[in-house]
Amino acid sequence: MSQNKQDKIQKQKKVQGVYRKIKQQNRGDKDDKDDKNDNKIGVVIVNICVVLGILLLLLNAFIDDF
């Protein structure tokens, strides 16, 4: 092979490597966003359960008094 062809192949391999790294980073960013959304949904569900539990305890305490 000529030197020119070898240079082209090396450049192409470098570009492919950079492209793969960028793709992996983009996938990682999307996964992080999905995890954050899942975390927010979990926090909302836990907060609702805590509030309902407190309300049930308060209502139970007031009903026992009457």
CHARMM internal coordinates of N, CA and C (Angstrom, degrees):
IC EDIT
DIST 1 N 1 CA 1.4502
DIST 1 CA 1 C 1.5193
ANGL 1 N 1 CA 1 C 109.38
DIST 1 C 2 N 1.2921
ANGL 1 CA 1 C 2 N 112.18
DIHE 1 N 1 CA 1 C 2 N 149.10
DIST 2 N 2 CA 1.4538
ANGL 1 C 2 N 2 CA 116.37
DIHE 1 CA 1 C 2 N 2 CA 178.00
DIST 2 CA 2 C 1.5280
ANGL 2 N 2 CA 2 C 109.70
DIHE 1 C 2 N 2 CA 2 C -80.61
DIST 2 C 3 N 1.2945
ANGL 2 CA 2 C 3 N 115.34
DIHE 2 N 2 CA 2 C 3 N 163.67
DIST 3 N 3 CA 1.4699
ANGL 2 C 3 N 3 CA 121.24
DIHE 2 CA 2 C 3 N 3 CA -179.11
DIST 3 CA 3 C 1.5267
ANGL 3 N 3 CA 3 C 110.28
DIHE 2 C 3 N 3 CA 3 C -62.88
DIST 3 C 4 N 1.3263
ANGL 3 CA 3 C 4 N 116.55
DIHE 3 N 3 CA 3 C 4 N -35.53
DIST 4 N 4 CA 1.4537
ANGL 3 C 4 N 4 CA 121.29
DIHE 3 CA 3 C 4 N 4 CA -178.11
DIST 4 CA 4 C 1.5332
ANGL 4 N 4 CA 4 C 110.87
DIHE 3 C 4 N 4 CA 4 C -64.18
DIST 4 C 5 N 1.3330
ANGL 4 CA 4 C 5 N 116.88
DIHE 4 N 4 CA 4 C 5 N -43.18
DIST 5 N 5 CA 1.4646
ANGL 4 C 5 N 5 CA 120.31
DIHE 4 CA 4 C 5 N 5 CA 179.11
DIST 5 CA 5 C 1.5220
ANGL 5 N 5 CA 5 C 110.93
DIHE 4 C 5 N 5 CA 5 C -65.45
DIST 5 C 6 N 1.3266
ANGL 5 CA 5 C 6 N 117.41
DIHE 5 N 5 CA 5 C 6 N -40.49
DIST 6 N 6 CA 1.4612
ANGL 5 C 6 N 6 CA 120.59
DIHE 5 CA 5 C 6 N 6 CA 178.78
DIST 6 CA 6 C 1.5258
ANGL 6 N 6 CA 6 C 110.85
DIHE 5 C 6 N 6 CA 6 C -63.42
DIST 6 C 7 N 1.3137
ANGL 6 CA 6 C 7 N 116.81
DIHE 6 N 6 CA 6 C 7 N -39.98
DIST 7 N 7 CA 1.4658
ANGL 6 C 7 N 7 CA 120.46
DIHE 6 CA 6 C 7 N 7 CA 177.45
DIST 7 CA 7 C 1.5255
ANGL 7 N 7 CA 7 C 110.88
DIHE 6 C 7 N 7 CA 7 C -62.66
DIST 7 C 8 N 1.3279
ANGL 7 CA 7 C 8 N 116.21
DIHE 7 N 7 CA 7 C 8 N -42.84
DIST 8 N 8 CA 1.4662
ANGL 7 C 8 N 8 CA 120.12
DIHE 7 CA 7 C 8 N 8 CA 179.53
DIST 8 CA 8 C 1.5260
ANGL 8 N 8 CA 8 C 110.51
DIHE 7 C 8 N 8 CA 8 C -62.73
DIST 8 C 9 N 1.3309
ANGL 8 CA 8 C 9 N 117.18
DIHE 8 N 8 CA 8 C 9 N -42.26
DIST 9 N 9 CA 1.4624
ANGL 8 C 9 N 9 CA 120.96
DIHE 8 CA 8 C 9 N 9 CA -179.93
DIST 9 CA 9 C 1.5266
ANGL 9 N 9 CA 9 C 110.50
DIHE 8 C 9 N 9 CA 9 C -64.52
DIST 9 C 10 N 1.3269
ANGL 9 CA 9 C 10 N 117.89
DIHE 9 N 9 CA 9 C 10 N -41.91
DIST 10 N 10 CA 1.4651
ANGL 9 C 10 N 10 CA 121.28
DIHE 9 CA 9 C 10 N 10 CA 178.66
DIST 10 CA 10 C 1.5242
ANGL 10 N 10 CA 10 C 110.92
DIHE 9 C 10 N 10 CA 10 C -64.08
DIST 10 C 11 N 1.3245
ANGL 10 CA 10 C 11 N 116.94
DIHE 10 N 10 CA 10 C 11 N -42.65
DIST 11 N 11 CA 1.4645
ANGL 10 C 11 N 11 CA 120.12
DIHE 10 CA 10 C 11 N 11 CA 178.50
DIST 11 CA 11 C 1.5244
ANGL 11 N 11 CA 11 C 110.59
DIHE 10 C 11 N 11 CA 11 C -63.39
DIST 11 C 12 N 1.3356
ANGL 11 CA 11 C 12 N 116.33
DIHE 11 N 11 CA 11 C 12 N -41.13
DIST 12 N 12 CA 1.4558
ANGL 11 C 12 N 12 CA 120.17
DIHE 11 CA 11 C 12 N 12 CA 179.98
DIST 12 CA 12 C 1.5318
ANGL 12 N 12 CA 12 C 110.63
DIHE 11 C 12 N 12 CA 12 C -63.86
DIST 12 C 13 N 1.3186
ANGL 12 CA 12 C 13 N 117.48
DIHE 12 N 12 CA 12 C 13 N -40.49
DIST 13 N 13 CA 1.4593
ANGL 12 C 13 N 13 CA 120.81
DIHE 12 CA 12 C 13 N 13 CA 178.51
DIST 13 CA 13 C 1.5333
ANGL 13 N 13 CA 13 C 111.11
DIHE 12 C 13 N 13 CA 13 C -64.28
DIST 13 C 14 N 1.3286
ANGL 13 CA 13 C 14 N 116.60
DIHE 13 N 13 CA 13 C 14 N -39.43
DIST 14 N 14 CA 1.4644
ANGL 13 C 14 N 14 CA 120.34
DIHE 13 CA 13 C 14 N 14 CA 177.79
DIST 14 CA 14 C 1.5216
ANGL 14 N 14 CA 14 C 110.59
DIHE 13 C 14 N 14 CA 14 C -63.41
DIST 14 C 15 N 1.3250
ANGL 14 CA 14 C 15 N 116.23
DIHE 14 N 14 CA 14 C 15 N -44.35
DIST 15 N 15 CA 1.4675
ANGL 14 C 15 N 15 CA 120.47
DIHE 14 CA 14 C 15 N 15 CA -179.53
DIST 15 CA 15 C 1.5200
ANGL 15 N 15 CA 15 C 110.16
DIHE 14 C 15 N 15 CA 15 C -63.76
DIST 15 C 16 N 1.3302
ANGL 15 CA 15 C 16 N 116.92
DIHE 15 N 15 CA 15 C 16 N -42.13
DIST 16 N 16 CA 1.4572
ANGL 15 C 16 N 16 CA 120.09
DIHE 15 CA 15 C 16 N 16 CA 178.50
DIST 16 CA 16 C 1.5267
ANGL 16 N 16 CA 16 C 111.15
DIHE 15 C 16 N 16 CA 16 C -63.21
DIST 16 C 17 N 1.3186
ANGL 16 CA 16 C 17 N 116.70
DIHE 16 N 16 CA 16 C 17 N -39.45
DIST 17 N 17 CA 1.4673
ANGL 16 C 17 N 17 CA 120.29
DIHE 16 CA 16 C 17 N 17 CA 178.18
DIST 17 CA 17 C 1.5116
ANGL 17 N 17 CA 17 C 111.90
DIHE 16 C 17 N 17 CA 17 C -63.31
DIST 17 C 18 N 1.3298
ANGL 17 CA 17 C 18 N 116.49
DIHE 17 N 17 CA 17 C 18 N -43.77
DIST 18 N 18 CA 1.4675
ANGL 17 C 18 N 18 CA 120.52
DIHE 17 CA 17 C 18 N 18 CA 178.78
DIST 18 CA 18 C 1.5246
ANGL 18 N 18 CA 18 C 109.68
DIHE 17 C 18 N 18 CA 18 C -64.99
DIST 18 C 19 N 1.3260
ANGL 18 CA 18 C 19 N 116.87
DIHE 18 N 18 CA 18 C 19 N -40.94
DIST 19 N 19 CA 1.4574
ANGL 18 C 19 N 19 CA 121.15
DIHE 18 CA 18 C 19 N 19 CA 179.64
DIST 19 CA 19 C 1.5288
ANGL 19 N 19 CA 19 C 110.56
DIHE 18 C 19 N 19 CA 19 C -61.54
DIST 19 C 20 N 1.3258
ANGL 19 CA 19 C 20 N 116.60
DIHE 19 N 19 CA 19 C 20 N -43.54
DIST 20 N 20 CA 1.4643
ANGL 19 C 20 N 20 CA 120.26
DIHE 19 CA 19 C 20 N 20 CA 179.16
DIST 20 CA 20 C 1.5251
ANGL 20 N 20 CA 20 C 111.47
DIHE 19 C 20 N 20 CA 20 C -63.48
DIST 20 C 21 N 1.3266
ANGL 20 CA 20 C 21 N 116.65
DIHE 20 N 20 CA 20 C 21 N -40.81
DIST 21 N 21 CA 1.4699
ANGL 20 C 21 N 21 CA 119.88
DIHE 20 CA 20 C 21 N 21 CA 178.78
DIST 21 CA 21 C 1.5200
ANGL 21 N 21 CA 21 C 110.81
DIHE 20 C 21 N 21 CA 21 C -62.62
DIST 21 C 22 N 1.3257
ANGL 21 CA 21 C 22 N 116.82
DIHE 21 N 21 CA 21 C 22 N -42.85
DIST 22 N 22 CA 1.4575
ANGL 21 C 22 N 22 CA 120.67
DIHE 21 CA 21 C 22 N 22 CA 179.99
DIST 22 CA 22 C 1.5254
ANGL 22 N 22 CA 22 C 109.97
DIHE 21 C 22 N 22 CA 22 C -64.08
DIST 22 C 23 N 1.3249
ANGL 22 CA 22 C 23 N 117.16
DIHE 22 N 22 CA 22 C 23 N -42.22
DIST 23 N 23 CA 1.4635
ANGL 22 C 23 N 23 CA 120.89
DIHE 22 CA 22 C 23 N 23 CA 179.23
DIST 23 CA 23 C 1.5298
ANGL 23 N 23 CA 23 C 110.36
DIHE 22 C 23 N 23 CA 23 C -61.99
DIST 23 C 24 N 1.3325
ANGL 23 CA 23 C 24 N 117.13
DIHE 23 N 23 CA 23 C 24 N -43.02
DIST 24 N 24 CA 1.4609
ANGL 23 C 24 N 24 CA 120.52
DIHE 23 CA 23 C 24 N 24 CA 179.41
DIST 24 CA 24 C 1.5257
ANGL 24 N 24 CA 24 C 110.85
DIHE 23 C 24 N 24 CA 24 C -63.78
DIST 24 C 25 N 1.3340
ANGL 24 CA 24 C 25 N 117.00
DIHE 24 N 24 CA 24 C 25 N -40.27
DIST 25 N 25 CA 1.4576
ANGL 24 C 25 N 25 CA 120.19
DIHE 24 CA 24 C 25 N 25 CA 178.83
DIST 25 CA 25 C 1.5208
ANGL 25 N 25 CA 25 C 110.44
DIHE 24 C 25 N 25 CA 25 C -64.72
DIST 25 C 26 N 1.3249
ANGL 25 CA 25 C 26 N 117.01
DIHE 25 N 25 CA 25 C 26 N -40.88
DIST 26 N 26 CA 1.4647
ANGL 25 C 26 N 26 CA 120.20
DIHE 25 CA 25 C 26 N 26 CA 178.93
DIST 26 CA 26 C 1.5188
ANGL 26 N 26 CA 26 C 110.53
DIHE 25 C 26 N 26 CA 26 C -64.23
DIST 26 C 27 N 1.3203
ANGL 26 CA 26 C 27 N 117.68
DIHE 26 N 26 CA 26 C 27 N -40.67
DIST 27 N 27 CA 1.4658
ANGL 26 C 27 N 27 CA 120.52
DIHE 26 CA 26 C 27 N 27 CA 176.95
DIST 27 CA 27 C 1.5245
ANGL 27 N 27 CA 27 C 110.02
DIHE 26 C 27 N 27 CA 27 C -63.23
DIST 27 C 28 N 1.3160
ANGL 27 CA 27 C 28 N 116.31
DIHE 27 N 27 CA 27 C 28 N -40.87
DIST 28 N 28 CA 1.4608
ANGL 27 C 28 N 28 CA 119.91
DIHE 27 CA 27 C 28 N 28 CA 178.94
DIST 28 CA 28 C 1.5120
ANGL 28 N 28 CA 28 C 111.67
DIHE 27 C 28 N 28 CA 28 C -63.81
DIST 28 C 29 N 1.3162
ANGL 28 CA 28 C 29 N 117.60
DIHE 28 N 28 CA 28 C 29 N -39.59
DIST 29 N 29 CA 1.4574
ANGL 28 C 29 N 29 CA 121.34
DIHE 28 CA 28 C 29 N 29 CA 178.31
DIST 29 CA 29 C 1.5202
ANGL 29 N 29 CA 29 C 110.69
DIHE 28 C 29 N 29 CA 29 C -64.33
DIST 29 C 30 N 1.3134
ANGL 29 CA 29 C 30 N 116.99
DIHE 29 N 29 CA 29 C 30 N -41.24
DIST 30 N 30 CA 1.4625
ANGL 29 C 30 N 30 CA 120.04
DIHE 29 CA 29 C 30 N 30 CA 179.24
DIST 30 CA 30 C 1.5149
ANGL 30 N 30 CA 30 C 110.27
DIHE 29 C 30 N 30 CA 30 C -65.50
DIST 30 C 31 N 1.3269
ANGL 30 CA 30 C 31 N 117.51
DIHE 30 N 30 CA 30 C 31 N -40.17
DIST 31 N 31 CA 1.4513
ANGL 30 C 31 N 31 CA 120.92
DIHE 30 CA 30 C 31 N 31 CA 178.31
DIST 31 CA 31 C 1.5207
ANGL 31 N 31 CA 31 C 110.56
DIHE 30 C 31 N 31 CA 31 C -63.45
DIST 31 C 32 N 1.3208
ANGL 31 CA 31 C 32 N 117.19
DIHE 31 N 31 CA 31 C 32 N -40.10
DIST 32 N 32 CA 1.4547
ANGL 31 C 32 N 32 CA 120.87
DIHE 31 CA 31 C 32 N 32 CA 178.58
DIST 32 CA 32 C 1.5177
ANGL 32 N 32 CA 32 C 110.43
DIHE 31 C 32 N 32 CA 32 C -63.13
DIST 32 C 33 N 1.3157
ANGL 32 CA 32 C 33 N 117.26
DIHE 32 N 32 CA 32 C 33 N -42.06
DIST 33 N 33 CA 1.4655
ANGL 32 C 33 N 33 CA 120.76
DIHE 32 CA 32 C 33 N 33 CA 179.01
DIST 33 CA 33 C 1.5176
ANGL 33 N 33 CA 33 C 110.63
DIHE 32 C 33 N 33 CA 33 C -63.40
DIST 33 C 34 N 1.3237
ANGL 33 CA 33 C 34 N 117.26
DIHE 33 N 33 CA 33 C 34 N -41.97
DIST 34 N 34 CA 1.4572
ANGL 33 C 34 N 34 CA 120.41
DIHE 33 CA 33 C 34 N 34 CA 178.62
DIST 34 CA 34 C 1.5249
ANGL 34 N 34 CA 34 C 110.31
DIHE 33 C 34 N 34 CA 34 C -64.19
DIST 34 C 35 N 1.3171
ANGL 34 CA 34 C 35 N 116.95
DIHE 34 N 34 CA 34 C 35 N -41.11
DIST 35 N 35 CA 1.4580
ANGL 34 C 35 N 35 CA 120.46
DIHE 34 CA 34 C 35 N 35 CA 178.64
DIST 35 CA 35 C 1.5198
ANGL 35 N 35 CA 35 C 111.04
DIHE 34 C 35 N 35 CA 35 C -63.78
DIST 35 C 36 N 1.3184
ANGL 35 CA 35 C 36 N 117.22
DIHE 35 N 35 CA 35 C 36 N -40.14
DIST 36 N 36 CA 1.4581
ANGL 35 C 36 N 36 CA 120.49
DIHE 35 CA 35 C 36 N 36 CA 179.04
DIST 36 CA 36 C 1.5167
ANGL 36 N 36 CA 36 C 110.56
DIHE 35 C 36 N 36 CA 36 C -64.62
DIST 36 C 37 N 1.3368
ANGL 36 CA 36 C 37 N 117.63
DIHE 36 N 36 CA 36 C 37 N -41.56
DIST 37 N 37 CA 1.4578
ANGL 36 C 37 N 37 CA 120.37
DIHE 36 CA 36 C 37 N 37 CA 178.60
DIST 37 CA 37 C 1.5245
ANGL 37 N 37 CA 37 C 110.61
DIHE 36 C 37 N 37 CA 37 C -65.88
DIST 37 C 38 N 1.3110
ANGL 37 CA 37 C 38 N 117.90
DIHE 37 N 37 CA 37 C 38 N -41.38
DIST 38 N 38 CA 1.4545
ANGL 37 C 38 N 38 CA 121.09
DIHE 37 CA 37 C 38 N 38 CA 177.13
DIST 38 CA 38 C 1.5205
ANGL 38 N 38 CA 38 C 110.11
DIHE 37 C 38 N 38 CA 38 C -62.40
DIST 38 C 39 N 1.3199
ANGL 38 CA 38 C 39 N 116.96
DIHE 38 N 38 CA 38 C 39 N -39.49
DIST 39 N 39 CA 1.4519
ANGL 38 C 39 N 39 CA 121.36
DIHE 38 CA 38 C 39 N 39 CA 179.84
DIST 39 CA 39 C 1.5272
ANGL 39 N 39 CA 39 C 110.39
DIHE 38 C 39 N 39 CA 39 C -64.96
DIST 39 C 40 N 1.3290
ANGL 39 CA 39 C 40 N 117.89
DIHE 39 N 39 CA 39 C 40 N -41.79
DIST 40 N 40 CA 1.4588
ANGL 39 C 40 N 40 CA 121.38
DIHE 39 CA 39 C 40 N 40 CA 179.37
DIST 40 CA 40 C 1.5210
ANGL 40 N 40 CA 40 C 110.57
DIHE 39 C 40 N 40 CA 40 C -63.19
DIST 40 C 41 N 1.3194
ANGL 40 CA 40 C 41 N 116.62
DIHE 40 N 40 CA 40 C 41 N -42.07
DIST 41 N 41 CA 1.4591
ANGL 40 C 41 N 41 CA 120.25
DIHE 40 CA 40 C 41 N 41 CA 179.36
DIST 41 CA 41 C 1.5283
ANGL 41 N 41 CA 41 C 109.75
DIHE 40 C 41 N 41 CA 41 C -63.67
DIST 41 C 42 N 1.3021
ANGL 41 CA 41 C 42 N 117.24
DIHE 41 N 41 CA 41 C 42 N -41.80
DIST 42 N 42 CA 1.4599
ANGL 41 C 42 N 42 CA 121.00
DIHE 41 CA 41 C 42 N 42 CA 178.46
DIST 42 CA 42 C 1.5177
ANGL 42 N 42 CA 42 C 111.94
DIHE 41 C 42 N 42 CA 42 C -62.83
DIST 42 C 43 N 1.3120
ANGL 42 CA 42 C 43 N 117.04
DIHE 42 N 42 CA 42 C 43 N -41.47
DIST 43 N 43 CA 1.4652
ANGL 42 C 43 N 43 CA 121.11
DIHE 42 CA 42 C 43 N 43 CA 179.38
DIST 43 CA 43 C 1.5246
ANGL 43 N 43 CA 43 C 110.21
DIHE 42 C 43 N 43 CA 43 C -63.71
DIST 43 C 44 N 1.3191
ANGL 43 CA 43 C 44 N 117.36
DIHE 43 N 43 CA 43 C 44 N -42.00
DIST 44 N 44 CA 1.4692
ANGL 43 C 44 N 44 CA 120.71
DIHE 43 CA 43 C 44 N 44 CA 179.52
DIST 44 CA 44 C 1.5259
ANGL 44 N 44 CA 44 C 109.99
DIHE 43 C 44 N 44 CA 44 C -63.53
DIST 44 C 45 N 1.3250
ANGL 44 CA 44 C 45 N 117.84
DIHE 44 N 44 CA 44 C 45 N -43.91
DIST 45 N 45 CA 1.4667
ANGL 44 C 45 N 45 CA 120.95
DIHE 44 CA 44 C 45 N 45 CA -179.77
DIST 45 CA 45 C 1.5247
ANGL 45 N 45 CA 45 C 110.68
DIHE 44 C 45 N 45 CA 45 C -63.23
DIST 45 C 46 N 1.3184
ANGL 45 CA 45 C 46 N 117.20
DIHE 45 N 45 CA 45 C 46 N -43.24
DIST 46 N 46 CA 1.4713
ANGL 45 C 46 N 46 CA 120.59
DIHE 45 CA 45 C 46 N 46 CA 179.26
DIST 46 CA 46 C 1.5226
ANGL 46 N 46 CA 46 C 110.34
DIHE 45 C 46 N 46 CA 46 C -64.07
DIST 46 C 47 N 1.3301
ANGL 46 CA 46 C 47 N 117.55
DIHE 46 N 46 CA 46 C 47 N -42.09
DIST 47 N 47 CA 1.4662
ANGL 46 C 47 N 47 CA 120.31
DIHE 46 CA 46 C 47 N 47 CA 179.03
DIST 47 CA 47 C 1.5212
ANGL 47 N 47 CA 47 C 111.26
DIHE 46 C 47 N 47 CA 47 C -62.21
DIST 47 C 48 N 1.3161
ANGL 47 CA 47 C 48 N 117.44
DIHE 47 N 47 CA 47 C 48 N -41.82
DIST 48 N 48 CA 1.4661
ANGL 47 C 48 N 48 CA 120.53
DIHE 47 CA 47 C 48 N 48 CA 178.91
DIST 48 CA 48 C 1.5265
ANGL 48 N 48 CA 48 C 110.14
DIHE 47 C 48 N 48 CA 48 C -63.34
DIST 48 C 49 N 1.3180
ANGL 48 CA 48 C 49 N 117.41
DIHE 48 N 48 CA 48 C 49 N -42.65
DIST 49 N 49 CA 1.4683
ANGL 48 C 49 N 49 CA 120.74
DIHE 48 CA 48 C 49 N 49 CA 179.32
DIST 49 CA 49 C 1.5265
ANGL 49 N 49 CA 49 C 111.32
DIHE 48 C 49 N 49 CA 49 C -63.57
DIST 49 C 50 N 1.3170
ANGL 49 CA 49 C 50 N 117.09
DIHE 49 N 49 CA 49 C 50 N -40.68
DIST 50 N 50 CA 1.4725
ANGL 49 C 50 N 50 CA 120.55
DIHE 49 CA 49 C 50 N 50 CA 179.74
DIST 50 CA 50 C 1.5221
ANGL 50 N 50 CA 50 C 109.95
DIHE 49 C 50 N 50 CA 50 C -64.53
DIST 50 C 51 N 1.3245
ANGL 50 CA 50 C 51 N 117.55
DIHE 50 N 50 CA 50 C 51 N -44.69
DIST 51 N 51 CA 1.4667
ANGL 50 C 51 N 51 CA 120.81
DIHE 50 CA 50 C 51 N 51 CA -179.67
DIST 51 CA 51 C 1.5273
ANGL 51 N 51 CA 51 C 110.38
DIHE 50 C 51 N 51 CA 51 C -63.84
DIST 51 C 52 N 1.3285
ANGL 51 CA 51 C 52 N 117.14
DIHE 51 N 51 CA 51 C 52 N -43.38
DIST 52 N 52 CA 1.4665
ANGL 51 C 52 N 52 CA 119.77
DIHE 51 CA 51 C 52 N 52 CA 178.22
DIST 52 CA 52 C 1.5251
ANGL 52 N 52 CA 52 C 111.15
DIHE 51 C 52 N 52 CA 52 C -63.50
DIST 52 C 53 N 1.3160
ANGL 52 CA 52 C 53 N 117.85
DIHE 52 N 52 CA 52 C 53 N -39.23
DIST 53 N 53 CA 1.4565
ANGL 52 C 53 N 53 CA 121.34
DIHE 52 CA 52 C 53 N 53 CA 177.85
DIST 53 CA 53 C 1.5190
ANGL 53 N 53 CA 53 C 111.82
DIHE 52 C 53 N 53 CA 53 C -62.73
DIST 53 C 54 N 1.3132
ANGL 53 CA 53 C 54 N 116.86
DIHE 53 N 53 CA 53 C 54 N -43.67
DIST 54 N 54 CA 1.4750
ANGL 53 C 54 N 54 CA 120.65
DIHE 53 CA 53 C 54 N 54 CA 178.61
DIST 54 CA 54 C 1.5208
ANGL 54 N 54 CA 54 C 110.44
DIHE 53 C 54 N 54 CA 54 C -64.48
DIST 54 C 55 N 1.3287
ANGL 54 CA 54 C 55 N 116.93
DIHE 54 N 54 CA 54 C 55 N -42.94
DIST 55 N 55 CA 1.4695
ANGL 54 C 55 N 55 CA 119.95
DIHE 54 CA 54 C 55 N 55 CA 178.09
DIST 55 CA 55 C 1.5274
ANGL 55 N 55 CA 55 C 111.40
DIHE 54 C 55 N 55 CA 55 C -61.36
DIST 55 C 56 N 1.3235
ANGL 55 CA 55 C 56 N 116.69
DIHE 55 N 55 CA 55 C 56 N -42.30
DIST 56 N 56 CA 1.4627
ANGL 55 C 56 N 56 CA 119.50
DIHE 55 CA 55 C 56 N 56 CA 178.69
DIST 56 CA 56 C 1.5240
ANGL 56 N 56 CA 56 C 111.13
DIHE 55 C 56 N 56 CA 56 C -63.48
DIST 56 C 57 N 1.3215
ANGL 56 CA 56 C 57 N 118.04
DIHE 56 N 56 CA 56 C 57 N -41.24
DIST 57 N 57 CA 1.4600
ANGL 56 C 57 N 57 CA 120.80
DIHE 56 CA 56 C 57 N 57 CA 177.82
DIST 57 CA 57 C 1.5251
ANGL 57 N 57 CA 57 C 111.45
DIHE 56 C 57 N 57 CA 57 C -62.95
DIST 57 C 58 N 1.3353
ANGL 57 CA 57 C 58 N 116.37
DIHE 57 N 57 CA 57 C 58 N -43.63
DIST 58 N 58 CA 1.4673
ANGL 57 C 58 N 58 CA 119.77
DIHE 57 CA 57 C 58 N 58 CA 179.20
DIST 58 CA 58 C 1.5189
ANGL 58 N 58 CA 58 C 111.40
DIHE 57 C 58 N 58 CA 58 C -65.26
DIST 58 C 59 N 1.3242
ANGL 58 CA 58 C 59 N 116.66
DIHE 58 N 58 CA 58 C 59 N -44.64
DIST 59 N 59 CA 1.4634
ANGL 58 C 59 N 59 CA 119.43
DIHE 58 CA 58 C 59 N 59 CA 179.27
DIST 59 CA 59 C 1.5267
ANGL 59 N 59 CA 59 C 110.75
DIHE 58 C 59 N 59 CA 59 C -63.94
DIST 59 C 60 N 1.3108
ANGL 59 CA 59 C 60 N 116.97
DIHE 59 N 59 CA 59 C 60 N -39.36
DIST 60 N 60 CA 1.4649
ANGL 59 C 60 N 60 CA 120.66
DIHE 59 CA 59 C 60 N 60 CA 178.32
DIST 60 CA 60 C 1.5279
ANGL 60 N 60 CA 60 C 110.27
DIHE 59 C 60 N 60 CA 60 C -63.62
DIST 60 C 61 N 1.3060
ANGL 60 CA 60 C 61 N 118.10
DIHE 60 N 60 CA 60 C 61 N -40.39
DIST 61 N 61 CA 1.4704
ANGL 60 C 61 N 61 CA 121.78
DIHE 60 CA 60 C 61 N 61 CA 179.60
DIST 61 CA 61 C 1.5207
ANGL 61 N 61 CA 61 C 110.15
DIHE 60 C 61 N 61 CA 61 C -65.33
DIST 61 C 62 N 1.3345
ANGL 61 CA 61 C 62 N 117.74
DIHE 61 N 61 CA 61 C 62 N -42.94
DIST 62 N 62 CA 1.4752
ANGL 61 C 62 N 62 CA 120.19
DIHE 61 CA 61 C 62 N 62 CA -178.76
DIST 62 CA 62 C 1.5191
ANGL 62 N 62 CA 62 C 111.47
DIHE 61 C 62 N 62 CA 62 C -71.48
DIST 62 C 63 N 1.3197
ANGL 62 CA 62 C 63 N 117.97
DIHE 62 N 62 CA 62 C 63 N -35.04
DIST 63 N 63 CA 1.4672
ANGL 62 C 63 N 63 CA 119.86
DIHE 62 CA 62 C 63 N 63 CA 179.70
DIST 63 CA 63 C 1.5259
ANGL 63 N 63 CA 63 C 110.24
DIHE 62 C 63 N 63 CA 63 C -68.68
DIST 63 C 64 N 1.3229
ANGL 63 CA 63 C 64 N 118.16
DIHE 63 N 63 CA 63 C 64 N -37.02
DIST 64 N 64 CA 1.4677
ANGL 63 C 64 N 64 CA 121.14
DIHE 63 CA 63 C 64 N 64 CA 178.01
DIST 64 CA 64 C 1.5239
ANGL 64 N 64 CA 64 C 111.43
DIHE 63 C 64 N 64 CA 64 C -65.91
DIST 64 C 65 N 1.3338
ANGL 64 CA 64 C 65 N 118.22
DIHE 64 N 64 CA 64 C 65 N -29.46
DIST 65 N 65 CA 1.4591
ANGL 64 C 65 N 65 CA 120.75
DIHE 64 CA 64 C 65 N 65 CA 179.64
DIST 65 CA 65 C 1.5169
ANGL 65 N 65 CA 65 C 111.78
DIHE 64 C 65 N 65 CA 65 C -70.16
DIST 65 C 66 N 1.3047
ANGL 65 CA 65 C 66 N 117.27
DIHE 65 N 65 CA 65 C 66 N -33.28
DIST 66 N 66 CA 1.4610
ANGL 65 C 66 N 66 CA 119.87
DIHE 65 CA 65 C 66 N 66 CA -177.60
DIST 66 CA 66 C 1.4681
ANGL 66 N 66 CA 66 C 107.23
DIHE 65 C 66 N 66 CA 66 C -85.07
END
COOR INIT
IC SEED 1 N 1 CA 1 C
IC BUILD
